[in-house]
Amino acid sequence: MRTCASLFAVSHAAVAQRNPVSKVVDLLRDMQAKIEADGKAETKVYDKYACWCATTTQRKTEQITEHKASIASLSNEILELKAVIATRENDIAKLDADIADNDESMKQATTLRENENKAFMAETAEMQSAIGSLEKAIKVLSGAGTGGAALVEVAAVVERVAPKTKSSGALLQQVAKLRYSPQSASVQGILKDMYDTFVVNLETMNAEEAASQHQYEDLMATKTAQNKDWMVTRGRKEEEKAAAEDSLGMDTENREGELEELEAAQRFFADTAAACKDKADEWAERSRNRDEELTGIQQAIDILDSPDARKLFKSATATFAQVSETQSSALEPVYAALQQAAKASHSPRLALLTVQLRQGSRGHFDEVVKIIDEQLADLKDEEAQDIQHRDDCIEQENDNHNRLQDLDYAIKKLANKISKLNSKKGRLEEEIGETQDAISNQEQIMADALAQRNDDHDDFLQAKADDEAAIALIKQATEVLTRFYKNNKIAALQAPEFAISEDQAPDAKFNDAGSHNQEKRGIVAILKQIRENMEADVSEGEKTEASELAAYEKQRADDRNMVESLKNHLADLQAEKAETEGEIGSLEQKKTNTQTERDAVAAILAGLKPGCDWIRASFDKRRTDRATEVKSLLNAKSMLSGASFLQKRK
């Protein structure tokens, strides 16, 4: 059995089938369903596109960050490699100069040593020849006695050797006297003394030559070892330079590739971001238009299919001539709809409109319709402002987030640079310490050499003083021995004068005062020979001292050049360290400034966050509330327009 409600529904459906307005409502509902279906389909399409935008931009952002990090790392490596190459080139050039200086010093030392050895060999040969001749003469005197041939041979030897001594005149007089005297002991003694002196001098010369050769060999060994060390160091520097050049080429090529990939990624990111923004704007406009269209359709359906409207259309004639009589009842749904919408959306605009509509029910509703139009315009402006606020937040937050990432990256890059410069500073400090140690060691070597030279010079002065004192004593003894003969006008030191010829023996009768004149002559001659030998030793010692002093001065000059070179290198290292410290200070300041800027950007983001969080959280609800208000206002406007029409018809 059917209820009253079901009967009413059937009756109503039957009436609606015969009412033309119901067909319009059906058409509107069909259109509404199609628009909603289109909206769902378009929403799926846009959601897929928006997901692609988010994924792609995120992926490209990560790629761009990776490319930037790789480029920064490669750029730092390139700078470091260029610095290494420049440093190695300077080191190699300095090593080449040092090796060339060492080679030149060795060449000069070799030339000097060869000249000294040549002079030594010549003098040694002469000395050995003289010793041999003296030895032969001594043997002749010892074995031959007073033979004429032997004496002639001795005289020849003495004549050959005598020029090498300062007592050659006295010696020749003694030999000449032997031809007239059977006594050869005094001459033999003189020759033995000369022989011994020559042997001692030869041994001294050999010792000095050996010392000079040893000193030369030590110098050459030191220089050669130094050159070898420098060549090993140079080879290592060349290898480091070549390795750095290879790495520089690879890093440069990789950096160019990274730059090209970064440019392509940034270009793609910019194009994608622009396309996504355009599509988002297009979707927002499309959504707004669809919502407004659906709102208008729904409002039309609500107006045409409301219970009051169905009742009105049921009782109306074909021309709706008597609709004016239902004016008051037709406005009641408007009041009710506006009141319900005002309560639901908490909109003061709808509440005020309800009051104004109630007041305008006594006359025309043109003023109320005008207010509705103004409120609709305000709502549209508010919608645009919310969209603008949302878009500004997105843009500003994205810009500041990107800036924050760039600043974080810059801070990280500066920190890496500072770390590498600190490592470089540590290496420089280590090399400075090594150079200072080398300078100290070389200066200590110079100080030791100076002390040794001073000791050698003191020994020379002492030996010279001793020799000169001995010479003075010999002179004094010679003067004592010869004073008597001078006072008595006896030729004590002159060779005898022969009355007839040198071959005739002299008269053997002497004066009493000069009875020992012959022995005195030998003693004085020996003292003179000794004195002359000692004077020769003093002269030779002075020459040796001068030669050793010259060698010392040359070696000291070389050592000073080395110390000066090390000090110049130390100054270069200290200057490079100061420059590195200056770069570190500059980068530290730049890092501080960048950190300050980063903090400022973070503060801007923090300041944007409350407003942007609010618009993100309330945007959809505000849009829904505005749509409800717009729907209510359009519904009210439609109803009021109809009521006004009926009122005018009445």
C-alpha positions as CSV (number, residue, x, y, z in Angstrom):
1,M,0.0,0.0,0.0
2,R,1.4,3.3,-1.0
3,T,2.0,6.0,1.7
4,C,1.0,9.6,1.3
5,A,4.6,10.6,0.7
6,S,5.0,8.2,-2.2
7,L,1.7,9.3,-3.6
8,F,2.7,12.9,-3.4
9,A,6.0,12.0,-5.1
10,V,4.2,10.2,-7.9
11,S,1.8,13.1,-8.3
12,H,4.7,15.6,-8.3
13,A,6.6,13.5,-10.9
14,A,3.5,13.4,-13.1
15,V,3.1,17.1,-12.8
16,A,6.8,17.7,-13.5
17,Q,6.5,15.6,-16.6
18,R,3.8,17.9,-17.9
19,N,5.7,21.1,-16.7
20,P,8.2,22.5,-19.3
21,V,10.3,24.0,-16.5
22,S,11.1,20.5,-15.2
23,K,12.6,19.7,-18.6
24,V,14.9,22.7,-18.3
25,V,15.9,21.5,-14.8
26,D,16.7,18.1,-16.2
27,L,18.8,19.6,-19.0
28,L,20.7,21.7,-16.4
29,R,21.3,18.7,-14.3
30,D,22.6,16.7,-17.3
31,M,24.9,19.7,-18.1
32,Q,26.0,19.8,-14.5
33,A,26.9,16.1,-14.5
34,K,28.9,16.4,-17.7
35,I,30.8,19.5,-16.3
36,E,31.6,17.6,-13.1
37,A,32.8,14.6,-15.0
38,D,35.0,16.8,-17.2
39,G,36.3,18.4,-14.0
40,K,37.3,15.0,-12.5
41,A,39.0,13.9,-15.8
42,E,40.8,17.2,-16.1
43,T,41.8,17.0,-12.4
44,K,43.4,13.6,-13.0
45,V,45.3,15.0,-16.0
46,Y,46.5,18.1,-14.1
47,D,47.4,16.0,-11.0
48,K,49.5,13.8,-13.2
49,Y,51.1,16.9,-14.9
50,A,51.7,18.5,-11.5
51,C,53.3,15.3,-10.2
52,W,55.6,15.3,-13.2
53,C,56.5,19.0,-12.6
54,A,57.3,18.3,-8.9
55,T,59.3,15.2,-9.7
56,T,61.2,16.7,-12.6
57,T,62.0,20.0,-11.0
58,Q,63.2,18.2,-7.9
59,R,65.4,15.9,-10.0
60,K,66.8,18.7,-12.0
61,T,67.4,20.7,-8.8
62,E,69.5,17.8,-7.4
63,Q,71.3,17.5,-10.8
64,I,72.1,21.2,-10.8
65,T,73.3,21.0,-7.2
66,E,75.5,18.1,-8.1
67,H,76.9,19.8,-11.2
68,K,77.7,23.0,-9.1
69,A,79.4,20.9,-6.5
70,S,81.4,19.1,-9.1
71,I,82.3,22.3,-10.9
72,A,83.4,23.9,-7.6
73,S,85.5,20.9,-6.7
74,L,87.1,20.8,-10.2
75,S,87.7,24.6,-10.1
76,N,89.5,24.3,-6.7
77,E,91.5,21.4,-8.0
78,I,92.4,23.3,-11.2
79,L,93.6,26.3,-9.1
80,E,95.6,24.1,-6.9
81,L,97.1,22.2,-9.9
82,K,98.1,25.5,-11.5
83,A,99.7,26.7,-8.3
84,V,101.6,23.3,-8.1
85,I,102.7,23.7,-11.7
86,A,103.9,27.3,-11.2
87,T,105.7,26.3,-7.9
88,R,107.4,23.3,-9.6
89,E,108.5,25.4,-12.5
90,N,110.0,27.9,-10.1
91,D,111.7,25.1,-8.1
92,I,113.0,23.5,-11.3
93,A,114.4,26.9,-12.6
94,K,116.1,27.5,-9.2
95,L,117.5,24.0,-9.2
96,D,118.9,24.5,-12.7
97,A,120.5,27.7,-11.7
98,D,122.0,26.1,-8.6
99,I,123.3,23.1,-10.6
100,A,124.8,25.5,-13.2
101,D,126.5,27.5,-10.4
102,N,127.8,24.3,-8.8
103,D,129.1,23.1,-12.2
104,E,130.9,26.4,-12.8
105,S,132.4,26.3,-9.3
106,M,133.6,22.7,-9.9
107,K,135.0,23.7,-13.2
108,Q,136.9,26.6,-11.7
109,A,138.1,24.5,-8.8
110,T,139.3,21.8,-11.3
111,T,141.2,24.3,-13.4
112,L,142.9,25.8,-10.3
113,R,143.8,22.2,-9.0
114,E,145.2,21.2,-12.4
115,N,147.4,24.4,-12.5
116,E,148.6,23.8,-9.0
117,N,149.3,20.1,-9.7
118,K,151.2,21.0,-12.9
119,A,153.3,23.5,-11.0
120,F,153.8,20.9,-8.2
121,M,154.9,18.2,-10.7
122,A,157.4,20.5,-12.4
123,E,158.8,21.6,-9.1
124,T,158.9,18.1,-7.8
125,A,160.7,16.9,-10.8
126,E,163.3,19.6,-10.4
127,M,163.6,18.8,-6.7
128,Q,164.0,15.1,-7.3
129,S,166.6,15.8,-9.9
130,A,168.5,18.0,-7.5
131,I,168.2,15.4,-4.7
132,G,169.6,12.7,-7.1
133,S,172.4,15.0,-8.1
134,L,173.3,15.8,-4.5
135,E,173.2,12.1,-3.6
136,K,175.5,11.3,-6.5
137,A,177.9,14.1,-5.5
138,I,178.0,12.9,-1.9
139,K,178.8,9.4,-3.1
140,V,181.5,10.8,-5.3
141,L,183.1,12.7,-2.4
142,S,182.8,9.7,-0.1
143,G,184.3,7.2,-2.5
144,A,186.7,9.2,-4.7
145,G,188.6,11.2,-2.1
146,T,190.6,13.9,-3.8
147,G,190.7,12.5,-7.3
148,G,190.7,15.2,-9.9
149,A,187.9,13.7,-12.0
150,A,185.8,13.2,-9.0
151,L,186.2,16.8,-7.9
152,V,185.3,18.0,-11.4
153,E,182.1,15.8,-11.3
154,V,181.2,17.2,-7.8
155,A,181.8,20.8,-9.1
156,A,179.4,20.1,-12.0
157,V,176.7,18.8,-9.7
158,V,177.1,21.8,-7.3
159,E,177.0,24.2,-10.2
160,R,173.7,22.5,-11.3
161,V,172.1,22.4,-7.9
162,A,173.5,25.6,-6.4
163,P,171.1,28.0,-8.2
164,K,168.3,26.4,-6.2
165,T,169.9,27.7,-3.0
166,K,170.7,31.1,-1.7
167,S,174.3,30.1,-0.7
168,S,175.3,29.1,-4.2
169,G,178.4,31.5,-4.2
170,A,179.9,30.2,-1.0
171,L,179.2,26.7,-2.0
172,L,181.0,27.1,-5.4
173,Q,184.0,28.7,-3.5
174,Q,184.1,25.7,-1.2
175,V,184.1,23.3,-4.2
176,A,186.7,25.3,-6.0
177,K,188.9,25.1,-2.9
178,L,188.6,21.3,-2.9
179,R,190.7,21.2,-6.0
180,Y,193.6,22.4,-4.0
181,S,192.8,20.8,-0.7
182,P,192.5,17.1,0.2
183,Q,189.9,17.8,2.8
184,S,186.3,17.4,1.4
185,A,184.6,16.9,4.7
186,S,183.2,20.4,5.0
187,V,181.8,20.4,1.5
188,Q,180.4,16.9,2.0
189,G,178.7,18.1,5.2
190,I,177.2,21.1,3.3
191,L,176.0,18.8,0.5
192,K,174.4,16.4,3.1
193,D,172.7,19.3,4.8
194,M,171.4,20.5,1.4
195,Y,170.3,17.0,0.6
196,D,168.5,16.6,3.9
197,T,166.8,20.1,3.3
198,F,165.8,19.2,-0.2
199,V,164.3,15.8,1.0
200,V,162.4,17.6,3.8
201,N,161.2,20.2,1.4
202,L,160.1,17.5,-1.1
203,E,158.2,15.7,1.7
204,T,156.6,18.9,2.7
205,M,155.6,19.6,-0.9
206,N,154.2,16.1,-1.2
207,A,152.2,16.5,2.0
208,E,150.9,19.9,0.9
209,E,150.0,18.5,-2.5
210,A,148.3,15.6,-0.9
211,A,146.4,17.9,1.4
212,S,145.4,20.2,-1.5
213,Q,144.3,17.1,-3.5
214,H,142.3,15.8,-0.6
215,Q,140.7,19.2,-0.1
216,Y,139.9,19.3,-3.8
217,E,138.5,15.8,-3.8
218,D,136.4,16.6,-0.7
219,L,135.1,19.7,-2.4
220,M,134.3,17.9,-5.6
221,A,132.6,15.1,-3.7
222,T,130.5,17.6,-1.8
223,K,129.6,19.5,-4.9
224,T,128.9,16.3,-6.9
225,A,126.7,14.9,-4.1
226,Q,124.9,18.2,-3.9
227,N,124.4,18.1,-7.7
228,K,123.1,14.5,-7.4
229,D,120.7,15.5,-4.7
230,W,119.5,18.4,-6.7
231,M,119.1,16.3,-9.8
232,V,117.1,13.8,-7.9
233,T,115.0,16.6,-6.5
234,R,114.6,18.1,-10.0
235,G,113.5,14.7,-11.4
236,R,110.9,14.5,-8.6
237,K,109.7,18.0,-9.3
238,E,109.5,17.2,-13.0
239,E,107.4,14.2,-12.3
240,E,105.1,16.1,-10.0
241,K,104.8,18.9,-12.6
242,A,104.0,16.4,-15.3
243,A,101.5,14.6,-13.1
244,A,99.9,18.0,-12.2
245,E,99.7,19.0,-15.9
246,D,98.0,15.7,-16.8
247,S,95.5,16.1,-14.0
248,L,95.0,19.8,-15.0
249,G,94.1,18.7,-18.5
250,M,91.7,16.1,-17.3
251,D,90.1,18.4,-14.7
252,T,89.8,21.2,-17.3
253,E,88.0,18.9,-19.8
254,N,85.8,17.5,-17.1
255,R,84.9,21.0,-15.8
256,E,83.9,22.1,-19.4
257,G,81.7,19.0,-19.6
258,E,80.1,19.8,-16.2
259,L,79.5,23.4,-17.3
260,E,77.8,22.3,-20.5
261,E,75.6,19.8,-18.5
262,L,74.9,22.4,-15.9
263,E,73.8,24.9,-18.5
264,A,71.5,22.4,-20.2
265,A,70.0,21.4,-16.8
266,Q,69.4,25.0,-15.8
267,R,67.9,25.8,-19.2
268,F,65.6,22.7,-18.9
269,F,64.7,23.6,-15.3
270,A,63.8,27.2,-16.3
271,D,61.7,26.0,-19.2
272,T,60.0,23.4,-17.1
273,A,59.3,25.8,-14.2
274,A,57.8,28.3,-16.6
275,A,55.7,25.7,-18.3
276,C,54.5,24.3,-15.0
277,K,53.7,27.8,-13.7
278,D,51.7,28.6,-16.9
279,K,49.9,25.3,-16.6
280,A,49.1,26.0,-12.9
281,D,47.7,29.4,-13.8
282,E,45.7,27.9,-16.6
283,W,44.4,25.2,-14.2
284,A,43.5,27.8,-11.6
285,E,41.6,29.9,-14.1
286,R,39.9,26.8,-15.5
287,S,38.9,25.6,-12.1
288,R,37.6,29.0,-11.2
289,N,35.5,29.2,-14.4
290,R,34.2,25.6,-13.9
291,D,33.3,26.4,-10.3
292,E,31.5,29.5,-11.3
293,E,29.7,27.7,-14.1
294,L,28.6,24.9,-11.7
295,T,27.6,27.4,-9.1
296,G,25.5,29.3,-11.7
297,I,23.9,26.0,-12.9
298,Q,23.2,24.9,-9.3
299,Q,21.7,28.2,-8.4
300,A,19.4,28.0,-11.5
301,I,18.4,24.5,-10.5
302,D,17.8,25.6,-6.9
303,I,15.6,28.5,-8.2
304,L,13.6,26.5,-10.7
305,D,13.3,23.3,-8.7
306,S,12.6,24.6,-5.2
307,P,9.4,23.5,-3.6
308,D,8.0,27.0,-3.8
309,A,9.0,27.3,-7.4
310,R,7.3,24.0,-8.3
311,K,4.2,25.2,-6.4
312,L,4.4,28.5,-8.3
313,F,4.8,26.9,-11.7
314,K,2.0,24.4,-10.9
315,S,-0.5,27.2,-10.2
316,A,0.8,29.5,-12.9
317,T,-0.9,30.1,-16.2
318,A,0.9,29.7,-19.5
319,T,1.8,33.5,-19.4
320,F,2.5,33.6,-15.6
321,A,0.2,36.6,-15.4
322,Q,-0.8,36.0,-11.8
323,V,2.6,35.4,-10.4
324,S,2.7,38.8,-8.7
325,E,0.2,37.6,-6.2
326,T,2.8,35.2,-4.8
327,Q,5.5,37.8,-4.3
328,S,5.8,37.6,-0.5
329,S,5.8,33.8,-0.5
330,A,8.4,33.7,-3.2
331,L,10.8,35.8,-1.2
332,E,10.8,33.6,1.9
333,P,13.2,31.1,0.3
334,V,15.6,33.9,-0.4
335,Y,15.6,35.0,3.3
336,A,15.9,31.4,4.4
337,A,18.8,30.6,1.9
338,L,20.7,33.7,2.8
339,Q,20.3,33.2,6.6
340,Q,21.4,29.6,6.3
341,A,24.4,30.5,4.1
342,A,25.4,33.4,6.5
343,K,25.3,31.0,9.4
344,A,27.3,28.3,7.6
345,S,30.0,30.5,6.2
346,H,30.0,33.0,9.1
347,S,29.9,35.7,6.4
348,P,29.0,39.2,7.7
349,R,28.3,40.1,4.1
350,L,25.4,37.6,3.8
351,A,24.0,38.6,7.2
352,L,24.0,42.3,6.2
353,L,22.4,41.4,2.9
354,T,19.6,39.5,4.6
355,V,18.8,42.6,6.7
356,Q,18.9,44.8,3.6
357,L,16.7,42.4,1.7
358,R,14.2,42.3,4.6
359,Q,14.1,46.1,4.6
360,G,13.8,46.2,0.8
361,S,10.8,43.8,0.7
362,R,8.4,46.7,0.9
363,G,9.5,48.1,-2.4
364,H,11.9,47.5,-5.3
365,F,15.1,45.4,-4.8
366,D,17.4,47.3,-7.1
367,E,19.6,48.6,-4.3
368,V,19.9,45.1,-2.8
369,V,20.8,43.7,-6.2
370,K,23.4,46.4,-6.6
371,I,24.9,45.5,-3.2
372,I,24.9,41.8,-4.3
373,D,26.8,42.8,-7.4
374,E,29.3,44.8,-5.3
375,Q,29.8,41.8,-2.9
376,L,30.3,39.5,-5.8
377,A,33.0,41.9,-7.2
378,D,34.6,42.0,-3.7
379,L,34.6,38.2,-3.5
380,K,36.2,38.0,-7.0
381,D,38.9,40.5,-5.9
382,E,39.4,38.6,-2.7
383,E,39.8,35.4,-4.7
384,A,42.4,37.1,-6.9
385,Q,44.2,38.5,-3.8
386,D,44.4,35.0,-2.2
387,I,45.7,33.5,-5.5
388,Q,48.3,36.3,-5.7
389,H,49.2,35.8,-2.0
390,R,49.6,32.1,-2.6
391,D,51.7,32.6,-5.8
392,D,53.8,35.3,-4.1
393,C,54.5,32.9,-1.2
394,I,55.4,30.1,-3.6
395,E,57.7,32.4,-5.6
396,Q,59.3,34.1,-2.7
397,E,59.8,30.9,-0.7
398,N,61.3,29.2,-3.8
399,D,63.6,32.2,-4.5
400,N,64.8,32.4,-0.9
401,H,65.2,28.6,-0.6
402,N,67.2,28.6,-3.8
403,R,69.2,31.6,-2.5
404,L,69.7,29.7,0.8
405,Q,71.0,26.7,-1.1
406,D,73.3,28.8,-3.1
407,L,74.6,30.5,0.0
408,D,75.1,27.2,1.8
409,Y,77.0,25.9,-1.2
410,A,79.1,29.1,-1.3
411,I,79.9,28.7,2.4
412,K,80.8,25.1,1.9
413,K,83.0,26.0,-1.1
414,L,84.7,28.8,1.0
415,A,85.3,26.4,3.8
416,N,86.9,23.9,1.4
417,K,89.1,26.7,0.0
418,I,90.1,27.8,3.5
419,S,90.9,24.2,4.5
420,K,93.1,23.7,1.4
421,L,94.8,27.0,2.0
422,N,95.5,26.0,5.6
423,S,97.0,22.8,4.3
424,K,99.1,24.8,1.9
425,K,100.1,27.0,4.8
426,G,101.1,24.0,6.8
427,R,103.3,22.7,4.0
428,L,104.9,26.1,3.6
429,E,105.6,26.3,7.3
430,E,107.2,22.8,7.1
431,E,109.3,23.9,4.1
432,I,110.2,27.1,5.9
433,G,111.4,25.1,8.9
434,E,113.5,22.8,6.7
435,T,115.0,25.9,4.9
436,Q,115.8,27.5,8.2
437,D,117.5,24.3,9.4
438,A,119.5,24.2,6.2
439,I,120.6,27.8,6.7
440,S,121.6,27.1,10.3
441,N,123.5,24.0,9.3
442,Q,125.3,25.9,6.5
443,E,126.1,28.8,8.8
444,Q,127.5,26.3,11.3
445,I,129.7,24.8,8.6
446,M,130.9,28.2,7.8
447,A,131.6,29.0,11.5
448,D,133.5,25.7,11.8
449,A,135.5,26.5,8.7
450,L,136.3,30.0,10.0
451,A,137.4,28.5,13.3
452,Q,139.7,26.0,11.5
453,R,141.0,28.7,9.3
454,N,141.8,30.9,12.3
455,D,143.5,28.0,14.0
456,D,145.6,27.3,10.8
457,H,146.5,30.9,10.5
458,D,147.5,31.1,14.2
459,D,149.7,28.0,13.6
460,F,151.2,29.6,10.6
461,L,151.9,32.8,12.5
462,Q,153.5,30.8,15.3
463,A,155.6,28.8,13.0
464,K,156.7,31.9,11.1
465,A,157.5,33.6,14.4
466,D,159.6,30.6,15.5
467,D,161.4,30.5,12.1
468,E,162.1,34.2,12.2
469,A,163.4,34.0,15.8
470,A,165.6,31.1,14.7
471,I,166.9,33.1,11.7
472,A,167.6,36.0,14.0
473,L,169.6,33.7,16.3
474,I,171.5,32.2,13.4
475,K,172.3,35.8,12.2
476,Q,173.5,36.7,15.7
477,A,175.7,33.5,15.8
478,T,177.1,34.3,12.4
479,E,177.9,37.8,13.4
480,V,179.7,36.6,16.6
481,L,181.8,34.1,14.5
482,T,182.8,36.7,11.9
483,R,183.3,39.7,14.2
484,F,186.9,38.6,15.1
485,Y,187.9,38.3,11.5
486,K,186.4,41.6,10.6
487,N,188.2,43.3,13.5
488,N,191.5,41.7,12.5
489,K,190.9,42.4,8.9
490,I,191.0,38.6,8.1
491,A,188.9,37.5,5.2
492,A,186.8,34.9,7.0
493,L,184.0,34.6,4.6
494,Q,185.7,35.3,1.3
495,A,187.0,32.7,-1.0
496,P,190.8,32.4,-1.2
497,E,192.7,34.4,-3.8
498,F,195.1,32.3,-5.9
499,A,198.5,33.9,-6.7
500,I,199.3,31.7,-9.7
501,S,196.3,29.7,-11.0
502,E,193.4,27.8,-9.7
503,D,195.3,24.5,-10.5
504,Q,198.3,25.3,-8.2
505,A,198.0,24.5,-4.5
506,P,198.2,27.5,-2.3
507,D,200.9,28.2,0.2
508,A,200.3,26.3,3.5
509,K,201.8,28.9,5.8
510,F,199.2,31.0,7.7
511,N,199.3,33.7,10.2
512,D,198.5,32.7,13.8
513,A,195.4,34.8,14.1
514,G,193.7,33.0,11.2
515,S,195.0,29.5,11.9
516,H,191.4,28.2,12.1
517,N,190.0,30.3,9.3
518,Q,189.3,27.2,7.2
519,E,187.1,25.5,9.8
520,K,185.3,28.8,10.6
521,R,184.4,29.2,6.9
522,G,182.6,25.8,6.9
523,I,180.6,26.6,10.0
524,V,179.6,30.0,8.9
525,A,178.6,28.6,5.5
526,I,176.5,25.9,7.2
527,L,174.8,28.5,9.4
528,K,174.1,30.6,6.4
529,Q,172.7,27.7,4.5
530,I,170.5,26.9,7.4
531,R,169.3,30.5,7.7
532,E,168.6,30.6,4.0
533,N,166.7,27.3,4.1
534,M,164.6,28.7,7.0
535,E,164.0,31.9,5.2
536,A,162.9,29.8,2.2
537,D,160.6,27.8,4.5
538,V,159.1,31.1,5.8
539,S,158.6,32.3,2.2
540,E,157.1,29.0,1.2
541,G,154.9,29.0,4.3
542,E,153.7,32.5,3.4
543,K,152.9,31.2,-0.1
544,T,151.0,28.2,1.3
545,E,149.2,30.4,3.7
546,A,148.2,32.7,0.9
547,S,147.0,29.8,-1.2
548,E,145.0,28.2,1.6
549,L,143.5,31.6,2.5
550,A,142.5,32.1,-1.2
551,A,140.9,28.6,-1.2
552,Y,139.2,29.4,2.1
553,E,137.9,32.7,0.8
554,K,136.6,31.1,-2.4
555,Q,134.9,28.3,-0.4
556,R,133.5,30.9,2.0
557,A,132.2,32.9,-1.0
558,D,130.5,29.8,-2.3
559,D,129.0,29.0,1.1
560,R,127.8,32.6,1.4
561,N,126.1,32.3,-2.0
562,M,124.5,29.1,-0.9
563,V,123.3,30.8,2.3
564,E,122.1,33.8,0.4
565,S,120.2,31.5,-2.0
566,L,118.6,29.7,0.9
567,K,117.7,33.0,2.5
568,N,116.1,34.2,-0.8
569,H,114.2,30.9,-1.0
570,L,113.2,31.4,2.7
571,A,112.0,34.9,1.9
572,D,110.0,33.6,-1.0
573,L,108.4,31.0,1.2
574,Q,107.6,33.5,3.9
575,A,106.1,35.9,1.3
576,E,104.0,33.0,-0.1
577,K,103.0,32.1,3.4
578,A,102.0,35.7,4.1
579,E,100.0,35.8,0.9
580,T,98.3,32.5,1.8
581,E,97.4,33.9,5.2
582,G,96.1,37.0,3.5
583,E,93.9,34.8,1.2
584,I,92.7,32.9,4.3
585,G,91.8,36.1,6.1
586,S,90.0,37.4,3.0
587,L,88.1,34.1,2.5
588,E,87.3,34.0,6.3
589,Q,85.8,37.5,6.0
590,K,83.9,36.5,2.8
591,K,82.6,33.4,4.6
592,T,81.5,35.5,7.5
593,N,79.7,37.9,5.2
594,T,78.1,35.0,3.3
595,Q,77.0,33.5,6.6
596,T,75.5,36.8,7.6
597,E,73.6,37.0,4.3
598,R,72.5,33.4,4.7
599,D,71.2,34.2,8.2
600,A,69.3,37.2,6.7
601,V,67.7,35.0,4.0
602,A,66.8,32.4,6.7
603,A,65.2,35.3,8.7
604,I,63.2,36.3,5.6
605,L,62.0,32.8,5.2
606,A,61.1,32.7,8.9
607,G,59.2,36.0,8.4
608,L,57.3,34.6,5.4
609,K,56.4,31.3,7.1
610,P,53.4,32.4,9.2
611,G,51.6,34.2,6.4
612,C,52.5,31.6,3.8
613,D,51.5,28.7,6.2
614,W,48.2,30.5,6.8
615,I,47.4,31.0,3.1
616,R,48.3,27.4,2.3
617,A,46.2,26.1,5.2
618,S,43.2,28.3,4.6
619,F,43.3,28.8,0.8
620,D,41.0,25.9,0.0
621,K,38.6,26.6,2.8
622,R,38.4,30.3,2.0
623,R,37.8,29.4,-1.7
624,T,35.0,27.0,-0.6
625,D,33.5,29.6,1.7
626,R,33.6,32.2,-1.1
627,A,32.1,29.8,-3.5
628,T,29.3,29.2,-1.0
629,E,28.8,33.0,-0.6
630,V,28.9,33.5,-4.4
631,K,26.4,30.7,-4.8
632,S,24.1,32.2,-2.2
633,L,24.5,35.7,-3.6
634,L,23.8,34.6,-7.2
635,N,20.8,32.6,-5.9
636,A,19.5,35.6,-4.0
637,K,20.1,37.9,-7.0
638,S,18.2,35.5,-9.3
639,M,15.3,35.3,-6.9
640,L,15.3,39.1,-6.3
641,S,15.4,39.7,-10.0
642,G,12.4,37.4,-10.5
643,A,10.6,39.1,-7.6
644,S,11.3,42.5,-8.9
645,F,10.0,41.4,-12.3
646,L,6.8,40.2,-10.7
647,Q,6.5,43.3,-8.7
648,K,6.8,45.5,-11.8
649,R,4.2,43.3,-13.7
650,K,1.8,43.9,-10.8
